[in-house]
Amino acid sequence: MMYAVLFVVILLSFLLLLENIKNQARYAQQYVEEEPYPLTAEQIKCIRNSWRRIMPIKEKFAELFYARLFELDPKIKRLFRGRLDFQGEKIMTTLNVVVNSIEDIKSVEAMLQAMGNRHIIYGVQAAHYETVGAALLFVLEQSLGDYFTDEVEDAWVTAYSLIASTMKETAYPISVPIERRST
Ligand code: HEM
């Protein structure tokens, strides 16, 4: 009789343990599941293909970009103390590196965050990222012409938002979302 009770107790403990393990696995799965990457494979292709059309005209692109940026917010101009052509070269080189790693932003995360932190020293505020995003999209549209389809635009809006939010992550406590251009 005692053995039977002991057996039932052991059996029940075992079943409880099994249930517990199952629950823990369910709980872990719920929290380990990663959010989907913000860019689809198709959007990554759009960004790469469009950027390939920009790189051969990078000097002109940078020139147009700063012209549009200062048109959108003339007060931003005073933040740029060095030669704009040198600055243009730097931003295009950096964007090129980031575009080449756009399928895995984590691989350039530390570089982007350090750059975002340096931007505080240049006097850059979180809201400026929205203006820079608008200038970038405008110049992409101007430079790509018919190639700048809604699909390409959406891909760039998401990519820029990803780049800007990574740069702002450690630099500012609150992030500003990047809006789609109004048509
Ligand atoms: C995608 C976002 C951006 C990228 C890739 C980028 C890239 C760069 C790079 C590579 C530099 C060179 C110095 C360094 O590496 O620290 C730089 C400097 C600078 N950036 Fe940005 N930047 C971005 C956003 C912004 C925004 C939102 C502003 C705001 C207006 C801004 C304003 C400046 C200024 C004022 C400098 C210093 C220029 C000088 O010393 O003359 N950048 N940026």
Residues whose N, C-alpha, C, O or C-beta is under 5 A from the ligand:
A	BS01	HEM	I76 L79 F80 R81 G82 K90 I91 T94 L95 M115 R118 Y122 V124 H128 Y129 V132 I163
